[in-house]
Amino acid sequence: MKTLVTGGSGFIGSFLVSELKKEGHHVTILTNDQDFTSKDTDVVYADITDRDRMLDVIPQFDCVYHLAGLLGTSELIDQAHKASMVNIIGTLNILDGALKKKTKVVHITKPNVWLNTYSITKKAGEDFAKMYHQEFGLPTISIKWFNVYGPNQSFHCQKAVPFFIKWALANEPIQVWGSGEQTADLIYAKDAVRATILLAKHPILEGDTYDVGSGQETRVCKLAQMIKDMCESKSDIIYNPMRAGETEDTRLCADTHFLNELGFEFQWDLKRGLEETIRWYKDQSQHA
C-alpha cells in the first residue's frame, strides 16, 4: 500500500515508518521540519494546517497514519488556540483530504483522562474520525497510545522516561510531579507500532477507538526508582507539586483484549525496554 505517515520524522513516527517498510508498504513521511532528511524514505514537506496542500496530498495515498500534532500537558495549557488549529483543524484537513478517494485514516490519539488543552484537542480529533466513518463511510480507526517510550524520545515536552533517565545519568535529582502514586501504562515503541499496524489491518474494527498499551500499571515513584537503580545513579528522588493540567489520582491501564484476540504478542517487557532505552541515552551522552 502507498502509506503516508504524518509526523513520521518524530520519535514514534520513526519506529512506525521502519515497521511499515518491513511489511512491504511504500512509505512517505509528511513533516513540517525543513531540516529533516531521509536517505531511504520519500518525504513531503508540508504543514497539516495548510488545508489546500492536505486536500491535494492525502488522496495520493491508500492509507495515512496521522501522528502529527502539538504535544504537551502543562506546556499547552495557555496555547489552546494554537493547539486547536493543529490538533483539530489539522486533523479535519486530513479527514477532508481522505474523503476524496476514501483514503484510510489511522488517527493516533491518547488516553483523555485530564481536562487540559492537549486532551481536549485529541479527543475532538478522535470524535471527528468516528463521525466521518459514521456519516461519510470513511475508513477510519483511532488508536489510543498510552505511555510509549524508547530510544530517541525528545525532551520537547516533559515525559517521565526520558527525563528520569537524563537526570539519573547526570546524578541530578529525579523530579516526580505529585505523590508518585499515580500510574502509567508503559509500552516500548516497537511493540506500540506493531500493535497499531495490526489493529489498522482489520476493516471490522473501523469507526472506533482501541487502546495500545501494555495492560499493566506502573506507579511513577516505582518507575523513578527502577531507572535510578538501572542507571546505578546517585540521584535523589524529589517530589514537586502536580503540574498544571494533570491530577494526582491518575491511573492509566490499557484495555488489551482486542490485541489479545488478534494474537498480538508483546516482545518487550518493562525491564528489557528500559535497559535498551537507557543504553541508547547513555551512548548519546558519551558522544555529546
C-alpha positions in Angstrom: 0.0 0.0 0.0 1.0 3.6 -0.6 1.2 4.8 3.0 1.7 8.3 4.4 2.9 8.9 8.0 2.2 12.5 9.2 4.8 13.3 11.9 6.9 10.4 10.6 10.1 12.3 11.4 9.3 12.2 15.1 10.1 9.8 17.9 7.4 7.1 17.5 6.9 8.0 13.8 10.4 6.8 13.0 9.6 3.4 14.6 6.3 3.2 12.7 7.9 4.1 9.4 10.5 1.4 9.9 7.9 -1.3 10.8 5.6 -0.4 7.8 8.6 -0.7 5.4 9.4 -4.1 6.9 5.9 -5.2 6.0 6.4 -4.1 2.4 4.5 -0.8 2.3 5.7 2.1 0.2 6.0 4.7 2.9 6.2 8.5 2.6 6.8 10.8 5.6 5.0 14.1 5.9 6.7 16.7 8.1 7.0 20.4 8.6 10.5 20.1 9.8 12.5 21.5 6.9 15.8 20.3 8.4 14.7 16.6 8.3 16.1 14.4 5.6 15.9 10.7 4.9 18.2 8.7 2.6 15.7 5.8 2.1 12.2 7.2 2.6 10.3 9.7 0.5 9.5 13.0 2.3 6.7 15.5 1.7 7.4 18.9 3.4 4.1 20.4 4.4 2.1 21.5 7.4 -1.2 19.8 8.2 -2.8 23.2 8.9 -2.3 24.0 5.2 -5.7 22.9 4.0 -5.2 23.2 0.3 -2.0 21.2 0.5 -3.6 18.4 2.5 -6.6 18.2 0.1 -4.0 17.7 -2.6 -1.6 15.3 -0.9 -3.8 12.9 1.1 -5.8 11.5 -1.8 -2.5 10.3 -3.3 -2.3 7.5 -0.7 -4.1 4.4 0.2 -3.7 4.9 4.0 -2.5 7.7 6.2 -1.2 7.2 9.8 -1.9 10.6 11.4 0.6 11.3 14.1 1.4 14.9 13.6 0.3 17.4 16.2 1.2 19.6 19.1 2.1 17.6 22.3 2.2 18.6 25.9 0.0 18.8 29.0 1.2 21.8 31.1 3.1 23.0 28.0 -0.1 23.7 26.1 -2.4 24.9 28.9 -2.1 28.5 27.7 -1.9 27.6 24.0 -5.4 26.4 23.4 -5.9 28.3 20.1 -2.6 27.2 18.6 -3.1 23.6 19.7 -6.7 23.5 18.3 -5.5 24.8 14.9 -3.0 21.9 14.7 -4.7 19.1 16.5 -8.3 19.8 15.5 -8.3 21.8 12.2 -5.2 19.9 11.0 -7.0 16.6 11.6 -10.1 17.9 9.8 -7.8 18.8 6.8 -6.5 15.2 6.8 -10.1 13.7 7.0 -11.4 16.0 4.3 -8.5 15.1 2.0 -9.1 11.4 2.7 -12.8 11.8 1.6 -11.8 12.4 -2.0 -10.7 8.8 -2.6 -11.6 7.1 0.7 -8.1 7.0 1.9 -8.0 5.1 5.2 -7.1 7.3 8.2 -5.4 5.8 11.2 -5.8 8.6 13.8 -3.4 8.5 16.7 -4.9 9.7 20.0 -4.3 9.4 23.7 -6.0 8.5 27.0 -8.1 11.6 27.6 -8.3 11.4 31.3 -7.3 15.1 32.0 -9.1 18.3 31.4 -6.3 20.2 29.5 -5.7 21.6 26.1 -3.9 18.5 24.7 -6.5 16.0 25.9 -9.4 18.1 24.7 -8.0 18.6 21.2 -7.0 15.0 20.8 -10.5 13.8 21.9 -12.0 16.2 19.4 -10.0 14.7 16.5 -11.0 11.2 17.7 -14.7 12.1 17.7 -14.4 13.7 14.2 -12.7 10.5 12.9 -15.7 8.5 14.2 -18.2 10.9 12.7 -16.5 10.8 9.3 -16.8 7.0 9.4 -20.4 7.1 10.5 -21.7 9.8 8.3 -19.5 9.5 5.2 -18.3 5.9 5.2 -14.7 7.0 5.5 -12.5 4.1 6.7 -11.1 5.5 10.0 -9.7 4.0 13.2 -8.4 5.8 16.2 -5.5 4.2 18.2 -5.1 5.4 21.7 -1.4 5.3 22.6 -0.7 5.0 26.3 2.8 5.8 27.7 5.1 5.0 24.7 8.8 5.1 25.5 12.1 4.1 23.8 15.3 5.4 22.3 15.4 8.9 20.7 12.4 10.3 22.6 12.9 14.1 22.7 12.9 16.5 25.6 10.5 18.8 23.8 7.8 18.2 26.5 8.2 16.5 29.8 7.8 12.7 29.6 8.8 10.6 32.6 11.1 8.0 31.0 13.5 10.3 29.0 13.7 12.9 31.8 14.2 10.3 34.6 17.0 8.7 32.6 18.6 12.1 31.8 18.6 13.1 35.4 19.7 9.7 36.6 22.7 9.5 34.2 23.8 13.0 35.3 23.3 12.2 39.1 20.8 15.1 39.3 17.6 15.0 41.3 14.9 12.9 39.6 11.8 15.1 39.8 8.4 13.5 40.3 5.3 15.6 40.0 2.8 14.8 42.7 2.9 11.9 45.1 4.3 9.5 42.6 1.4 7.1 43.4 -0.3 7.9 40.1 0.2 5.1 37.5 1.3 4.9 33.9 0.9 2.2 31.3 4.3 1.9 29.7 4.8 0.3 26.3 8.0 0.1 24.3 7.8 1.9 21.0 8.5 -1.2 18.9 5.6 -3.0 20.5 3.4 0.1 20.2 3.8 0.4 16.4 3.4 -3.3 15.8 0.2 -3.3 17.7 -1.0 -0.2 15.8 -0.4 -1.8 12.4 -2.1 -5.0 13.5 -5.3 -3.1 14.6 -5.3 -1.0 11.4 -5.3 -4.0 9.2 -8.8 -5.1 10.2 -11.7 -3.4 8.4 -14.1 -4.7 11.0 -12.5 -2.5 13.6 -13.0 0.7 11.7 -15.1 3.5 13.1 -14.0 3.0 16.7 -11.1 3.6 19.2 -8.7 1.0 20.5 -6.1 1.0 23.2 -2.4 0.3 22.6 -0.6 -0.2 25.9 0.9 -3.0 27.9 -2.2 -3.5 30.0 -0.1 -3.1 33.2 0.0 -0.2 35.6 3.3 1.1 37.0 3.5 3.7 39.8 5.5 6.7 38.8 7.5 6.5 42.0 8.4 2.9 41.2 9.4 3.9 37.7 11.7 6.6 39.1 13.4 4.1 41.4 13.8 1.5 38.7 15.5 3.9 36.4 17.7 5.2 39.2 18.8 1.6 40.1 19.3 0.6 36.5 21.5 3.7 35.8 23.4 3.0 39.1 22.7 6.6 39.8 23.3 8.7 43.0 20.3 10.9 42.2 17.8 11.7 44.9 14.1 11.3 44.0 12.3 14.5 44.9 8.6 15.3 44.8 7.2 18.5 43.3 3.6 19.9 43.2 1.5 18.3 40.5 1.9 20.1 37.1 -0.9 22.1 35.6 -3.3 20.0 33.5 -2.8 16.7 35.4 -4.3 15.2 38.5 -2.8 13.3 41.5 -5.1 10.3 41.3 -4.5 9.3 37.7 -4.5 5.6 36.9 -3.7 4.6 33.4 -4.1 1.0 32.1 -4.9 0.0 28.6 -7.6 -2.5 27.7 -5.7 -5.0 25.6 -8.4 -7.6 25.0 -8.7 -6.7 21.3 -4.9 -7.2 20.9 -5.1 -10.5 22.7 -8.0 -11.7 20.5 -5.9 -10.8 17.4 -3.0 -12.9 18.8 -0.6 -10.0 19.5 2.4 -10.9 21.5 4.4 -8.3 23.4 8.2 -8.6 22.7 9.4 -6.1 25.2 8.7 -6.1 28.9 9.4 -3.0 31.0 12.8 -4.1 32.3 14.1 -5.1 28.8 12.6 -1.9 27.2 14.2 0.3 29.9 17.5 -1.4 29.5 17.6 -0.7 25.8 16.4 2.9 26.3 19.0 3.6 29.0 21.7 2.1 26.8 20.7 4.5 24.0 20.7 7.6 26.1 24.0 6.6 27.8 25.6 6.3 24.3 24.3 9.6 23.3 25.7 11.3 26.4 29.1 9.8 25.9 29.2 11.1 22.3 27.8 14.5 23.1 
